[in-house]
Amino acid sequence: MPAAKGAKPQPMERTEEFDAFGPWVLPVSEADEVPRLFRPHAGDPHTAQAMLKVPRTISRRDANPSMDLYQHLLVFRDDIVVLLTRAPSQSGGVHRRTVAAKDLLAIEESVDLLDGRLVLTVRDGPALRVSYNGSSRDLIRGFVDTVRASWTTGVGGPGPERDPHPIPLGLRELGPDVALVTEYRALVAAEPAMHLLGAHPRERVEPVAPDAAGIVTRIGHRLWPMTLQGAIVCSDGRELVVLHRRPWWVRGARPVHSIARTMIPVDRANPFEILDHPDYHGVRTIRIGGVLELPVPLGSAGEQALREALG
């Protein structure tokens, strides 16, 4: 029933979870910081190597204290990644995915302005995917680094010493991909054992369209060209890190703002295949573990670097 005329509106009940809610990812270190939806499944935060809560993509004005405000809880405990996800089709439901760090084939973390994404690739089964506000990239990267530290421990020795004369990579060496070079410099500053294996700039590519019907395809690509984006390949001997754009392929001349890191333990990169791309001339696809594909220009420094790193 509507409130009586002249009655004062009842104040909305507040909670600590609601008061702290916003678009940002938050670390969890105490039991009362675990979103209530996930509490029966999260375990003790004190026993976790890392725990993060990822909010739903709703504005604060549309939220209220009675709602489940978090979409994911990311947990790393005993070298196992647990992803708890709110299941909107079930009232109070939670979807749970677990994967051991040793079973991860690769991790990709990327941002495109404020669109952040985390993808954990496994050899068998669907990848674990988390979308988040890109302003929280440092927290997501910290979680990723915790996982990486576990999967490279004791693998292939301690890794090489830092090269006192690293291969220089000028800001304009990859043409307009200054952001990739900046990302490379940030990587080697934070991880001194990482060294540059090779890099290639973005490149326009032509379609494979040999028959008469391919004339339309070729004309379309002249008017609206396809560009294979650039990449930088680094390694510390134990892990391969590829710096690239989130979309490897971009049509037209729209600006590209995304930055991505794909991290692969070298000892898990077999089997791998090197395939000619079926749709574009002069492009090779490095397929790792049958599920992860890295397209590179034929004969480029990037292709050579990946060949050497993967053995």
NORZI-V936989 format. One record per pair of residues at least 4 apart in sequence whose ideal C-beta (glycine too) atoms are under 7 Angstrom apart, sorted by the first residue. I is the first residue (numbers start at 0). GAP is how many residues later the second one is. D is the distance in whole Angstrom. If there is no record, write none. Layout:
i=I gap=GAP d=D
i=I gap=GAP d=D
This chain:
i=2 gap=4 d=4
i=11 gap=52 d=7
i=11 gap=53 d=7
i=12 gap=52 d=6
i=13 gap=4 d=6
i=13 gap=5 d=6
i=13 gap=51 d=6
i=14 gap=4 d=7
i=14 gap=50 d=5
i=15 gap=4 d=6
i=16 gap=4 d=6
i=16 gap=18 d=6
i=16 gap=52 d=6
i=17 gap=45 d=7
i=17 gap=47 d=4
i=17 gap=51 d=7
i=19 gap=6 d=7
i=20 gap=34 d=6
i=20 gap=39 d=6
i=20 gap=42 d=6
i=20 gap=48 d=5
i=21 gap=33 d=7
i=21 gap=38 d=6
i=22 gap=32 d=6
i=22 gap=110 d=4
i=23 gap=109 d=6
i=23 gap=111 d=6
i=23 gap=112 d=5
i=24 gap=27 d=5
i=24 gap=28 d=7
i=24 gap=29 d=5
i=24 gap=107 d=5
i=24 gap=111 d=4
i=24 gap=114 d=5
i=24 gap=115 d=6
i=25 gap=27 d=5
i=26 gap=24 d=7
i=26 gap=25 d=6
i=26 gap=112 d=6
i=27 gap=5 d=5
i=27 gap=6 d=6
i=27 gap=17 d=5
i=27 gap=23 d=4
i=27 gap=24 d=7
i=27 gap=25 d=6
i=28 gap=4 d=6
i=28 gap=16 d=5
i=29 gap=15 d=6
i=30 gap=13 d=7
i=30 gap=14 d=6
i=33 gap=4 d=6
i=33 gap=5 d=5
i=33 gap=8 d=5
i=33 gap=11 d=7
i=34 gap=18 d=6
i=34 gap=33 d=7
i=34 gap=34 d=7
i=34 gap=35 d=4
i=34 gap=38 d=7
i=36 gap=31 d=4
i=36 gap=33 d=7
i=36 gap=49 d=6
i=36 gap=55 d=7
i=36 gap=57 d=6
i=37 gap=4 d=5
i=37 gap=35 d=4
i=37 gap=46 d=5
i=37 gap=56 d=6
i=40 gap=43 d=5
i=40 gap=53 d=6
i=40 gap=55 d=6
i=41 gap=31 d=6
i=41 gap=33 d=6
i=41 gap=42 d=7
i=42 gap=4 d=6
i=42 gap=5 d=7
i=42 gap=34 d=7
i=44 gap=6 d=5
i=46 gap=30 d=6
i=47 gap=27 d=5
i=47 gap=28 d=6
i=47 gap=29 d=4
i=48 gap=27 d=5
i=48 gap=28 d=6
i=48 gap=97 d=5
i=49 gap=26 d=4
i=49 gap=93 d=5
i=49 gap=96 d=5
i=50 gap=23 d=7
i=50 gap=24 d=5
i=51 gap=22 d=5
i=51 gap=87 d=6
i=51 gap=91 d=6
i=52 gap=17 d=5
i=52 gap=20 d=5
i=53 gap=16 d=6
i=53 gap=17 d=5
i=53 gap=18 d=4
i=53 gap=20 d=7
i=53 gap=76 d=6
i=53 gap=78 d=5
i=54 gap=14 d=6
i=54 gap=15 d=5
i=54 gap=16 d=6
i=55 gap=13 d=6
i=55 gap=14 d=7
i=55 gap=15 d=5
i=57 gap=4 d=5
i=57 gap=5 d=6
i=62 gap=4 d=6
i=62 gap=6 d=6
i=67 gap=18 d=6
i=69 gap=16 d=7
i=70 gap=14 d=7
i=70 gap=15 d=5
i=71 gap=11 d=6
i=71 gap=12 d=7
i=71 gap=13 d=5
i=71 gap=58 d=5
i=72 gap=11 d=4
i=73 gap=9 d=6
i=73 gap=56 d=7
i=73 gap=69 d=6
i=74 gap=7 d=4
i=75 gap=5 d=6
i=75 gap=67 d=7
i=75 gap=70 d=6
i=75 gap=71 d=6
i=76 gap=5 d=7
i=78 gap=21 d=6
i=78 gap=22 d=5
i=78 gap=71 d=5
i=79 gap=18 d=6
i=79 gap=20 d=5
i=79 gap=21 d=7
i=80 gap=17 d=7
i=80 gap=18 d=5
i=80 gap=20 d=6
i=80 gap=39 d=6
i=80 gap=47 d=7
i=80 gap=66 d=6
i=81 gap=14 d=7
i=81 gap=16 d=5
i=82 gap=14 d=5
i=82 gap=45 d=5
i=82 gap=47 d=7
i=83 gap=10 d=5
i=83 gap=12 d=6
i=84 gap=9 d=7
i=84 gap=10 d=4
i=85 gap=8 d=7
i=86 gap=6 d=3
i=86 gap=7 d=6
i=86 gap=8 d=5
i=96 gap=31 d=5
i=98 gap=4 d=5
i=98 gap=5 d=6
i=98 gap=21 d=7
i=98 gap=23 d=6
i=98 gap=29 d=6
i=100 gap=46 d=5
i=100 gap=49 d=5
i=100 gap=50 d=5
i=101 gap=49 d=6
i=102 gap=19 d=6
i=103 gap=16 d=6
i=103 gap=17 d=7
i=103 gap=18 d=6
i=103 gap=47 d=7
i=104 gap=16 d=5
i=104 gap=17 d=6
i=104 gap=18 d=5
i=104 gap=159 d=7
i=104 gap=163 d=6
i=104 gap=183 d=7
i=104 gap=184 d=5
i=104 gap=186 d=7
i=104 gap=187 d=6
i=105 gap=15 d=4
i=105 gap=156 d=6
i=105 gap=157 d=6
i=105 gap=158 d=5
i=105 gap=186 d=5
i=106 gap=13 d=5
i=106 gap=37 d=6
i=106 gap=40 d=7
i=106 gap=156 d=5
i=107 gap=11 d=4
i=107 gap=152 d=6
i=107 gap=153 d=7
i=107 gap=154 d=5
i=108 gap=9 d=5
i=108 gap=31 d=6
i=108 gap=32 d=6
i=108 gap=35 d=5
i=108 gap=152 d=6
i=109 gap=7 d=5
i=109 gap=136 d=4
i=109 gap=148 d=6
i=109 gap=149 d=6
i=109 gap=150 d=3
i=110 gap=4 d=7
i=110 gap=5 d=5
i=110 gap=23 d=4
i=110 gap=26 d=5
i=110 gap=147 d=7
i=110 gap=148 d=6
i=111 gap=134 d=6
i=111 gap=145 d=6
i=111 gap=146 d=4
i=112 gap=21 d=6
i=112 gap=144 d=5
i=113 gap=19 d=6
i=113 gap=20 d=4
i=113 gap=21 d=6
i=114 gap=19 d=6
i=115 gap=15 d=7
i=115 gap=16 d=4
i=115 gap=17 d=6
i=115 gap=18 d=4
i=115 gap=20 d=7
i=115 gap=21 d=6
i=115 gap=24 d=6
i=116 gap=14 d=6
i=117 gap=12 d=4
i=117 gap=22 d=6
i=118 gap=8 d=5
i=118 gap=10 d=5
i=119 gap=7 d=6
i=119 gap=8 d=4
i=120 gap=6 d=5
i=120 gap=170 d=6
i=120 gap=171 d=6
i=121 gap=5 d=7
i=122 gap=166 d=5
i=122 gap=168 d=7
i=131 gap=4 d=6
i=131 gap=8 d=6
i=135 gap=4 d=6
i=136 gap=4 d=6
i=137 gap=4 d=6
i=138 gap=4 d=7
i=139 gap=4 d=6
i=140 gap=4 d=6
i=141 gap=4 d=7
i=142 gap=4 d=7
i=143 gap=4 d=6
i=144 gap=4 d=6
i=146 gap=4 d=7
i=147 gap=4 d=6
i=147 gap=91 d=7
i=147 gap=115 d=6
i=148 gap=4 d=7
i=150 gap=114 d=5
i=151 gap=86 d=5
i=151 gap=87 d=5
i=151 gap=113 d=6
i=154 gap=83 d=5
i=154 gap=110 d=7
i=154 gap=112 d=6
i=155 gap=81 d=6
i=155 gap=82 d=4
i=155 gap=110 d=7
i=155 gap=111 d=6
i=158 gap=34 d=5
i=158 gap=77 d=4
i=158 gap=78 d=5
i=158 gap=79 d=5
i=159 gap=33 d=6
i=159 gap=76 d=6
i=159 gap=77 d=5
i=161 gap=30 d=4
i=161 gap=31 d=6
i=162 gap=32 d=5
i=165 gap=22 d=7
i=165 gap=29 d=6
i=165 gap=30 d=6
i=166 gap=29 d=4
i=168 gap=4 d=6
i=168 gap=12 d=6
i=168 gap=15 d=6
i=168 gap=27 d=6
i=168 gap=30 d=6
i=170 gap=7 d=5
i=170 gap=10 d=5
i=171 gap=6 d=7
i=172 gap=8 d=7
i=173 gap=6 d=6
i=173 gap=7 d=6
i=173 gap=25 d=6
i=173 gap=27 d=4
i=173 gap=56 d=5
i=174 gap=26 d=5
i=174 gap=27 d=7
i=176 gap=4 d=7
i=176 gap=24 d=6
i=176 gap=25 d=6
i=176 gap=53 d=5
i=177 gap=4 d=6
i=178 gap=4 d=6
i=178 gap=80 d=6
i=179 gap=4 d=7
i=179 gap=50 d=6
i=179 gap=52 d=6
i=179 gap=63 d=6
i=180 gap=4 d=7
i=181 gap=4 d=6
i=182 gap=4 d=6
i=182 gap=60 d=5
i=182 gap=76 d=5
i=183 gap=4 d=7
i=183 gap=48 d=5
i=183 gap=50 d=7
i=183 gap=59 d=6
i=184 gap=4 d=6
i=185 gap=4 d=6
i=186 gap=4 d=6
i=186 gap=7 d=6
i=186 gap=47 d=6
i=186 gap=54 d=7
i=186 gap=56 d=7
i=187 gap=4 d=7
i=187 gap=6 d=5
i=190 gap=45 d=7
i=192 gap=43 d=4
i=193 gap=40 d=5
i=193 gap=41 d=7
i=193 gap=42 d=5
i=193 gap=47 d=6
i=194 gap=39 d=6
i=194 gap=40 d=7
i=195 gap=36 d=7
i=195 gap=38 d=6
i=196 gap=36 d=5
i=196 gap=37 d=6
i=196 gap=38 d=6
i=196 gap=108 d=4
i=196 gap=111 d=7
i=196 gap=112 d=6
i=197 gap=35 d=5
i=197 gap=103 d=4
i=197 gap=104 d=5
i=197 gap=106 d=6
i=197 gap=107 d=3
i=198 gap=32 d=7
i=198 gap=33 d=4
i=198 gap=34 d=7
i=198 gap=102 d=6
i=198 gap=103 d=6
i=199 gap=30 d=6
i=199 gap=31 d=6
i=199 gap=96 d=7
i=199 gap=97 d=6
i=199 gap=100 d=4
i=199 gap=101 d=5
i=199 gap=102 d=4
i=200 gap=29 d=5
i=201 gap=25 d=5
i=201 gap=26 d=7
i=201 gap=27 d=5
i=201 gap=28 d=4
i=202 gap=24 d=7
i=202 gap=25 d=5
i=202 gap=94 d=5
i=203 gap=21 d=5
i=203 gap=22 d=7
i=203 gap=23 d=5
i=204 gap=21 d=6
i=204 gap=23 d=5
i=204 gap=75 d=4
i=204 gap=76 d=7
i=204 gap=77 d=6
i=204 gap=78 d=6
i=205 gap=15 d=7
i=205 gap=74 d=7
i=205 gap=75 d=5
i=206 gap=10 d=5
i=206 gap=11 d=6
i=206 gap=14 d=5
i=206 gap=72 d=6
i=206 gap=73 d=6
i=207 gap=70 d=7
i=207 gap=71 d=6
i=207 gap=72 d=6
i=207 gap=73 d=6
i=208 gap=5 d=2
i=208 gap=8 d=4
i=208 gap=9 d=5
i=209 gap=4 d=6
i=213 gap=4 d=6
i=214 gap=4 d=6
i=215 gap=4 d=6
i=216 gap=4 d=6
i=217 gap=4 d=7
i=218 gap=4 d=7
i=219 gap=4 d=6
i=220 gap=4 d=6
i=220 gap=5 d=6
i=223 gap=27 d=6
i=223 gap=28 d=5
i=225 gap=23 d=6
i=225 gap=25 d=5
i=225 gap=54 d=7
i=226 gap=23 d=5
i=227 gap=20 d=7
i=227 gap=21 d=6
i=227 gap=55 d=6
i=227 gap=67 d=6
i=227 gap=69 d=6
i=228 gap=15 d=6
i=228 gap=16 d=4
i=228 gap=19 d=5
i=228 gap=21 d=6
i=228 gap=27 d=7
i=230 gap=11 d=6
i=230 gap=12 d=6
i=230 gap=13 d=4
i=230 gap=65 d=7
i=230 gap=71 d=5
i=231 gap=11 d=4
i=232 gap=9 d=6
i=232 gap=69 d=6
i=232 gap=72 d=4
i=232 gap=73 d=6
i=232 gap=76 d=7
i=233 gap=7 d=5
i=234 gap=4 d=7
i=234 gap=5 d=5
i=234 gap=6 d=7
i=234 gap=74 d=5
i=237 gap=27 d=7
i=237 gap=28 d=6
i=238 gap=24 d=6
i=238 gap=25 d=7
i=238 gap=26 d=6
i=238 gap=27 d=6
i=239 gap=24 d=5
i=239 gap=26 d=6
i=239 gap=29 d=7
i=239 gap=69 d=5
i=240 gap=20 d=6
i=240 gap=22 d=5
i=241 gap=20 d=5
i=241 gap=52 d=6
i=242 gap=18 d=6
i=243 gap=4 d=7
i=243 gap=16 d=5
i=243 gap=18 d=7
i=244 gap=11 d=5
i=244 gap=13 d=5
i=244 gap=15 d=6
i=245 gap=12 d=4
i=245 gap=14 d=5
i=246 gap=11 d=7
i=247 gap=47 d=5
i=249 gap=4 d=7
i=249 gap=6 d=6
i=263 gap=4 d=7
i=263 gap=5 d=6
i=263 gap=24 d=7
i=265 gap=43 d=7
i=268 gap=19 d=5
i=268 gap=41 d=5
i=271 gap=14 d=6
i=271 gap=15 d=6
i=271 gap=16 d=5
i=271 gap=38 d=5
i=272 gap=14 d=5
i=273 gap=10 d=6
i=273 gap=12 d=6
i=274 gap=9 d=7
i=274 gap=10 d=5
i=274 gap=12 d=6
i=275 gap=8 d=6
i=276 gap=6 d=4
i=276 gap=7 d=7
i=276 gap=8 d=5
i=276 gap=18 d=6
i=281 gap=15 d=6
i=281 gap=16 d=5
i=282 gap=12 d=6
i=282 gap=14 d=6
i=282 gap=15 d=6
i=283 gap=12 d=6
i=283 gap=14 d=5
i=283 gap=19 d=6
i=284 gap=8 d=5
i=284 gap=10 d=5
i=285 gap=8 d=4
i=285 gap=10 d=7
i=285 gap=20 d=5
i=286 gap=6 d=5
i=287 gap=4 d=4
i=293 gap=12 d=7
i=295 gap=4 d=6
i=295 gap=6 d=4
i=295 gap=7 d=4
i=295 gap=10 d=7
i=296 gap=6 d=7
i=297 gap=5 d=7
i=298 gap=4 d=6
i=300 gap=4 d=6
i=301 gap=4 d=6
i=302 gap=4 d=6
i=303 gap=4 d=6
i=304 gap=4 d=6
i=305 gap=4 d=6
